[in-house]
Amino acid sequence: MHHPHSPALNPRWPALASLLAMVVVPIWEKTSNESGGSGWAVATTRILVNYGQGSLVVTYSRGYARNSVLPDGGFEGYTACDDFCFTASYANWIGTNSPGGVEDALIFYYMPYAHTGHGSAWLGFGNDDNDLPGTLTPAQPLSTGSGAVYVVQCFVSSALSGATLEAAAYVDIEWNGVRVGGTSGFMQYTFVEASVVGTGGDVLSFVGGAAPAWSFIDDCKVYKA
Ligand SMILES: [Ca+2]
């Protein structure tokens, strides 16, 4: 790996010299990853799944991670409680009901439902009174480039009510309202992906749930291919 700078010799950061000496590739600011370039970037807290704690954030934020254009795809930004709570929407995601539906798409703070962390999203009415699907959509269109190829990735779980009742479960991945991939049937958290082409400001949606065939999604990302 190329080392364009030696951080231990950087006079601006004398106090961090010992910390930075622990990292393999500490500094390589790459500025073209948002709208072009390779899609790879130096990891920062905004693209970390685990935010770490205290001074460890700096250590963990060094090195490389692929740069998802989907903000908070792990639903960790929903922090209205510290044990169990849910909402139809918050700053980063919006849940939409089917016409006539109730609570068809929810975001949960509840560690047992999550693939990682404490947040995940639920598709399908929790009270089992209707089998209407819900839709989860990022609060803002994605910062995508027109003509660029992206891959949508997510983990889906359709296991809560057991194999028999979950047989009817499904999650569709939609890109500007068109189904581009998805999965169906009973499953523990399973990796799902779909390839899409950006048009600029694209709208991603996850649609599914047919109570009691509920589905959860977590750790969703959208990478430039
Ligand atoms: Ca999560």
Boltz pocket constraint, residues with backbone or C-beta under 6 A from the ligand:
constraints:
  - pocket:
      binder: B
      contacts: [[A, 73], [A, 74], [A, 75], [A, 76], [A, 114], [A, 115], [A, 116], [A, 117], [A, 118], [A, 119], [A, 120], [A, 218], [A, 219]]
      max_distance: 6.0
